[in-house]
Amino acid sequence: MKTAIIGGGASGFFAAINTKENFPNSEVSIFEKSSKLLSKVLVSGGGRCNVTNSENSISNFSKSYPRGENHLKKLFGRFNNQNTIEWFENRGVEIVAEEDGRMFPKSNTSQTIYDLFISESKNLGVRVNLKSSVTSLIQEGEKISVQVNGQKLLFDKVIVCTGGSPKLEGFDWLKILDHKIESPVPSLFTFNIPNEKITQLMGLSVPSALVSIEGTKLRSTGPLLITHWGFSGPAVLKLSSFGARNLSDKNYNFRMGISWCGENNFEKVKEEIQSIINTNQKKKLFKIRPYNFPKRLWSYLLERSDLSAEKPYSELGTKQLNKLVQIICNDSYVVSGKTTYKEEFVTCGGINLESINFKTMESKHIKNLYFAGEILDIDGITGGFNFQSAWTTAFIASKLN
């Protein structure tokens, strides 16, 4: 049996290694169009490779996918993050968790994952072909003809692991095979807020903010990072992921809301500030920081509320108090544009999930053609979830059922 793996990235290598282990006598070949292998693996997680996430509830894990949640929930019953950890550890790579749930190789470098994939594939006899561009697939009876650099090669099975494409034309070679394509738009991006004074606080992080897109039901909680161009951090990245299509439709021009304390109930926040006033009447505003706000942020919020930092709490009038509370729990900024990380670019879109048999990852249109990884219309929030969907779909595709 001859199997072609199209794409030399994370899902491609995982599919190739597992296919060869499942079918030791088969011939497995990877075709990578560029001159580099596993590029995303090397740069992800700041060069540490965020392999998966430690969340131990499959239901909660699945909720980290704005697209693909229900399908993945079933697939995780067959291969989930615990299976991933075992898979790597059985091959000598220990995976460790950080406080936020992200999991990395104990070596703290993505080179460990890269080296493992390269050595495992080599030891198993997987053939790796660089600068090998696949331009078309044609079913010929039970086999599939693969056009590689203009040359026709026949295979019994083909697993497509080419990753996401930023342009719709990148899917044309699969669209002509009757697969429905969801047009790709960016996911996981940060928000640009040009000409806003808050960018002077760049580098400052708030541990548990509540961010939202005004006029929608989209909201997210978590750490918020102020950058020199706007807002970033897990809260914003998660919001961008769940709002990928909506924000694309808005051409990335919208108004975002921020509760700096993570609570957007006006009365609850007002009670918190009132309790500070009651017990610290003579103290100046800059001395007592509610919600343990960082000093620079508290100074900024006071200025934004038109309050002097030297003003005693006892002299806060009703209107001034209300304005301060409003700024704390319902601040608002105009977003004009986005910034994506080119190396870790994640797309919303790809092969429509109705085109796939999720029991096998086989195409419903072409027999013996399988899909795995980000080429599918599946994407997760930041934190190791995108790699996990790659491992899971590649593992199941590699069964070649």
C-alpha positions in Angstrom: 0.0 0.0 0.0 1.2 3.5 -0.9 0.1 6.5 1.1 0.8 10.2 0.2 0.8 12.8 3.0 0.4 16.3 1.5 2.1 18.8 3.8 5.1 18.6 6.0 3.8 20.4 9.0 2.5 19.2 12.4 -0.5 17.2 11.2 1.4 15.9 8.2 4.2 14.4 10.3 1.9 13.1 12.9 -0.2 11.4 10.2 2.9 10.0 8.5 4.4 8.5 11.6 1.1 7.0 12.8 0.3 5.6 9.3 3.7 3.9 9.1 3.2 2.4 12.6 -0.3 1.2 11.7 0.9 -0.2 8.4 4.6 -1.1 8.8 4.8 -2.7 5.3 3.3 0.3 3.6 5.1 3.0 1.7 4.5 6.5 3.2 5.6 9.7 1.5 5.4 13.3 2.7 5.2 16.0 0.0 6.1 19.5 1.2 5.9 22.4 -1.3 8.5 24.6 0.5 12.1 23.9 1.4 11.3 23.8 5.2 9.6 21.3 7.4 7.5 21.9 10.5 7.8 25.6 10.3 4.9 26.3 12.6 6.0 23.8 15.2 9.4 25.6 15.5 7.9 29.1 16.0 4.8 28.3 18.0 4.6 29.2 21.7 7.5 31.6 21.3 9.8 28.9 20.0 8.7 26.5 22.8 5.9 24.6 21.0 2.6 24.7 22.9 1.9 21.0 22.3 -1.5 20.8 24.0 -3.5 22.0 27.0 -3.9 20.4 30.4 -7.7 20.9 30.7 -9.0 17.5 31.8 -12.7 17.8 30.9 -13.4 16.8 27.2 -16.5 18.9 27.3 -14.6 22.0 28.5 -11.7 21.3 26.1 -14.1 21.2 23.2 -15.6 24.6 24.1 -12.2 26.1 23.1 -13.0 25.7 19.4 -15.3 28.4 17.9 -15.5 26.1 14.8 -15.5 22.3 15.2 -16.6 21.9 18.8 -19.2 19.2 18.4 -17.2 17.1 16.0 -14.0 17.3 18.1 -15.9 16.4 21.3 -16.6 13.0 19.7 -13.1 12.7 18.3 -11.5 13.5 21.7 -13.2 10.3 23.0 -10.7 8.5 20.8 -7.6 10.6 21.0 -7.4 13.6 23.4 -4.7 15.6 25.2 -4.0 12.7 27.6 -3.3 10.5 24.6 -1.1 13.2 23.1 1.0 13.4 26.3 1.4 9.6 26.4 2.3 9.5 22.7 5.2 11.9 23.2 6.3 10.5 26.5 6.4 7.0 25.0 8.9 8.4 22.5 11.1 10.0 25.2 9.7 13.6 25.2 8.2 14.6 28.5 5.4 17.2 28.4 4.8 19.6 31.3 2.0 22.0 32.2 2.2 25.6 33.2 -0.2 27.4 35.5 -2.4 28.6 32.7 -2.9 25.1 31.3 -0.5 25.4 28.4 1.7 22.4 27.9 5.3 22.4 26.5 8.1 19.9 26.1 10.1 19.8 29.4 13.2 20.9 27.4 11.3 24.2 26.8 12.2 24.3 23.2 10.3 23.4 20.0 13.5 21.9 18.6 12.7 18.8 20.8 9.4 18.2 19.0 11.0 18.9 15.6 13.9 16.5 16.2 11.4 13.8 17.4 9.3 14.0 14.3 12.3 14.0 12.0 14.0 11.0 13.7 10.8 9.0 14.1 9.9 9.4 10.4 13.4 8.6 9.4 13.6 5.5 11.5 10.3 4.3 10.2 11.3 4.8 6.6 8.9 7.7 5.8 10.0 9.3 2.6 10.2 13.1 2.8 10.1 15.2 -0.4 10.8 18.9 -0.2 9.9 21.5 -2.9 7.2 19.1 -4.0 4.1 21.1 -5.0 0.9 19.1 -5.3 -1.5 20.8 -7.8 -4.2 18.3 -8.4 -5.8 15.1 -7.2 -7.8 12.8 -9.5 -9.6 9.6 -8.6 -8.6 6.7 -10.8 -10.7 3.7 -9.8 -9.6 2.7 -6.2 -6.4 4.8 -6.4 -5.7 8.5 -6.4 -3.5 10.3 -9.0 -1.4 13.0 -7.3 0.1 15.7 -9.6 3.5 16.5 -8.0 5.7 19.1 -9.8 3.9 18.3 -13.0 4.5 14.5 -12.6 1.6 12.1 -12.1 2.0 9.6 -9.1 -0.5 6.9 -8.1 -1.3 6.2 -4.4 -3.8 3.9 -2.7 -4.4 6.5 0.1 -3.9 10.3 0.4 -4.0 12.4 3.6 -4.2 16.2 3.0 -2.5 18.1 5.8 -1.6 21.3 4.0 -2.8 23.7 6.8 -4.9 26.8 6.4 -4.7 29.1 3.4 -5.2 32.9 3.8 -6.8 33.0 0.3 -9.8 31.2 -1.1 -7.9 30.3 -4.2 -5.6 28.1 -2.1 -8.5 25.6 -1.9 -9.4 25.5 -5.6 -7.7 22.1 -6.2 -10.0 20.6 -3.6 -13.1 22.6 -4.5 -13.2 21.1 -8.0 -13.5 17.7 -6.3 -16.9 18.9 -4.9 -15.7 19.8 -1.4 -17.5 22.8 0.0 -15.1 25.5 1.1 -15.7 28.0 3.9 -13.9 31.2 2.8 -10.8 31.8 5.1 -10.5 34.8 7.4 -7.9 35.4 10.1 -8.5 34.1 13.6 -6.3 34.8 16.7 -5.3 38.5 16.1 -4.8 41.6 18.3 -6.7 44.8 18.2 -5.2 48.1 16.9 -6.3 51.3 18.6 -4.2 54.1 16.9 -3.9 57.5 18.6 -5.2 56.3 21.9 -3.3 57.5 25.0 -3.6 54.1 26.7 -0.9 52.7 24.4 1.5 54.7 26.6 0.9 52.0 29.2 2.4 49.4 26.8 3.7 46.3 28.5 1.1 46.6 31.3 -1.1 43.5 31.9 -4.4 43.1 33.7 -5.0 39.6 35.0 -8.7 39.2 34.6 -10.4 41.7 32.4 -13.8 41.3 30.6 -13.7 42.4 26.9 -16.6 42.5 24.5 -17.5 43.7 21.0 -20.2 46.3 21.4 -23.4 45.6 19.5 -22.8 41.8 19.7 -23.0 39.0 22.3 -19.3 38.4 21.9 -17.3 38.6 25.1 -14.2 37.0 26.7 -12.5 37.1 30.1 -8.8 36.6 30.9 -5.5 38.5 31.0 -5.4 41.7 28.9 -2.1 43.1 27.6 -1.7 46.7 26.5 0.8 47.0 23.6 2.3 49.9 21.7 -0.4 49.4 19.0 -3.4 48.4 21.1 -4.7 45.4 23.0 -3.4 41.8 23.1 -3.3 38.9 25.6 -5.5 35.8 25.9 -8.7 37.7 26.5 -8.4 39.6 23.1 -7.1 36.6 21.2 -10.0 34.4 22.4 -12.4 37.2 21.5 -10.9 37.5 18.0 -11.2 33.8 17.5 -14.9 33.5 18.4 -15.6 36.8 16.5 -13.4 36.0 13.5 -16.2 36.1 10.8 -18.2 38.9 12.5 -15.1 41.1 12.8 -14.1 40.4 9.2 -17.5 41.6 8.1 -16.9 44.8 10.1 -13.6 45.2 8.2 -11.9 45.2 11.7 -13.5 48.6 12.6 -15.6 48.3 15.7 -16.0 49.5 19.2 -14.8 47.3 22.1 -15.9 47.4 25.7 -13.6 46.6 28.6 -14.3 45.9 32.3 -10.9 46.4 33.8 -12.0 44.5 36.9 -13.8 41.6 35.1 -17.2 42.6 36.5 -19.6 44.6 34.3 -22.4 45.0 36.8 -22.4 48.7 37.5 -24.0 48.4 41.0 -21.6 45.8 42.2 -18.6 47.8 41.2 -20.1 50.9 42.7 -20.6 49.0 46.0 -16.9 48.1 45.9 -15.8 51.7 45.4 -18.3 52.9 48.0 -16.9 50.5 50.6 -13.4 52.0 50.0 -14.8 55.4 50.5 -16.5 54.4 53.7 -13.3 53.1 55.3 -10.7 55.4 53.6 -12.3 58.8 53.6 -9.2 60.8 54.2 -7.0 58.8 51.9 -6.2 60.2 48.5 -7.4 58.4 45.4 -4.0 57.3 44.2 -3.2 55.7 47.6 -6.0 53.1 47.6 -6.3 51.1 44.4 -9.5 49.0 43.9 -9.2 45.5 42.6 -5.5 45.8 43.1 -5.1 47.6 39.8 -1.5 48.3 38.7 -0.4 51.8 39.7 0.0 53.0 36.1 -3.4 51.7 35.2 -5.2 53.3 38.2 -3.5 56.6 37.5 -4.7 56.4 33.8 -8.3 55.4 34.9 -8.4 58.4 37.3 -7.2 60.7 34.6 -9.8 59.2 32.1 -12.5 59.9 34.7 -11.3 63.6 35.0 -10.3 63.0 38.6 -7.2 64.3 40.4 -5.1 61.6 41.9 -4.6 63.9 44.9 -8.4 64.1 45.6 -9.5 62.5 48.9 -12.0 59.7 48.6 -14.4 61.6 50.9 -14.7 64.4 48.3 -16.0 62.1 45.5 -19.3 63.5 44.4 -22.1 61.3 43.1 -21.5 62.2 39.4 -17.7 61.7 39.8 -18.3 58.3 41.5 -20.6 57.2 38.7 -18.2 58.3 36.0 -15.3 56.4 37.7 -17.4 53.3 38.1 -18.4 53.5 34.4 -14.8 53.7 33.3 -13.8 50.8 35.5 -16.5 48.4 34.4 -17.6 49.7 31.0 -14.7 51.5 29.3 -14.9 51.8 25.5 -12.4 52.1 22.7 -12.6 52.3 18.9 -10.6 49.6 17.2 -9.3 50.3 13.7 -7.6 47.3 12.3 -5.8 44.1 13.5 -2.4 42.7 13.9 -1.7 39.0 13.2 1.3 37.0 14.0 2.4 35.8 10.5 4.4 32.8 11.8 1.5 31.6 14.0 -1.2 32.6 11.6 -4.5 30.8 12.2 -7.4 30.8 9.8 -11.1 30.4 10.4 -12.4 28.6 7.3 -11.3 25.7 5.1 -12.9 22.4 4.1 -16.6 22.5 5.2 -17.0 19.8 7.9 -20.1 18.4 6.2 -17.7 17.2 3.4 -15.9 14.9 5.9 -16.9 11.6 7.5 -15.7 12.3 11.1 -15.5 8.6 12.0 -12.6 8.2 9.6 -11.6 11.8 8.4 -12.3 10.5 4.9 -13.8 12.7 2.2 -17.4 12.1 1.5 -16.7 12.8 -2.2 -13.5 11.0 -3.0 -12.8 7.5 -1.7 -9.4 7.0 0.1 -8.9 10.7 0.4 -8.5 11.9 4.0 -8.0 15.3 5.8 -6.3 16.4 9.0 -5.2 19.6 10.6 -6.0 23.2 9.9 -7.1 22.7 6.3 -10.4 21.8 7.9 -12.8 24.5 9.1 -11.7 23.9 12.7 -9.8 26.3 14.8 -9.2 26.9 18.5 -8.3 29.6 20.8 -4.7 30.1 21.9 -3.3 27.7 24.5 -2.4 24.5 22.6 -5.8 23.8 21.2 -4.9 24.1 17.5 -2.1 21.6 17.8 -4.4 19.2 19.7 -6.9 19.2 16.9 -4.1 18.6 14.5 -2.9 15.6 16.5 -6.4 14.2 16.9 -7.5 14.5 13.3 -4.2 13.2 12.0 -4.2 10.2 14.4 -7.7 9.2 13.3 -7.0 9.8 9.6 -3.9 7.6 9.9 -6.1 4.6 10.6 -7.1 4.8 6.9 -10.5 3.3 7.6 
